Amino acid sequence: MRLTFSLISICFIAALSVHAQASHIDLSLGESANFNLVTRQNANLYDADSQGAIAVGGNAIVDHYDVGVTSNGGKVLHVDGDLSAKGSGNIKGDTVVKGNYTNDSSSQWHDPLSWGSQLYKTSDLNISDAFAELALFSKALAELESNVSASAQYSILELQADRQNAYSDNMFVADLTLAELNTYTGLKGNLFETDDFLVVNIASENVVTLDSFDVLWGLPERSNILYNFINAEVITFEQGNIHGHILAPYADFTFEKGLITGGVYVDTFSSYAGAQLNFEGAFSGNVQVSEVSEPEHLALFFVTVVLLSITRRNTTKK
């Protein structure tokens, strides 16, 4: 009887353990995916524009910079700190400023908020939480094994998908160094479908200078490509084109001139005349990671102690 009870107890505990270990969480860009730019801290924006919405976790300067050019109304700018703006009608929708809003335009007839737009003090968007999710997503992507090979063809780098080892959501991961990325003028692909997701994990020093690289042919659509800068703390993009999203949650990003067609998710952001942010759609790929929550650990421990206690008591009585 004791043996039977013990075996049942062990099986029960093992079943609970398997159930706990099988739990997963999905990591993604989350709410940030629908923004053209998200910063954890400050953003300084001068003499250019973004097609999509912007969220700033610190203070923002919007100086003759158009925000949300192709948006269809709604909130196009979220600022957790203070907003200092200059221009006329260059914020193309509703605006959230949790700190102070200052209109620095030289003329009283100029208002950076577009006609008919609303200024709000509160929002459902929590930029701090959104950025914590971005940091977790970046770390999880960096830990994935590569299922993409790379080979040089003159000035072009060809990426080839290993379709037998695709991750969920048809996610493919390539590991490149910054030197490799800066050496070639463009990327092309082989064995990819347009609706696949491609993550390029980029290993680098803490300080990064980016050259221009174009997405050519044979790769997923540009909105499905994400460049994950793992170690970068300072990134300077001097000029040229980058097609795809940029995830660098610990980096101060300076965009001097050129075009980025995707979301940019960084610690701080500064851009200048001729630095254009376009938005062609959200990166909706996700990765599953295992999770065993603390309550499950405690429940398993409690059940184990109780069952072993009962077994020991029955043994002592006999």
Order of alpha helices (4+ residues) and beta strands (2+ residues): alpha-beta-beta-beta-beta-beta-beta-beta-beta-beta-beta-beta-beta-alpha-beta-beta-beta-alpha-beta-beta-beta-beta-beta-beta-beta-beta-beta-beta-beta-beta-alpha
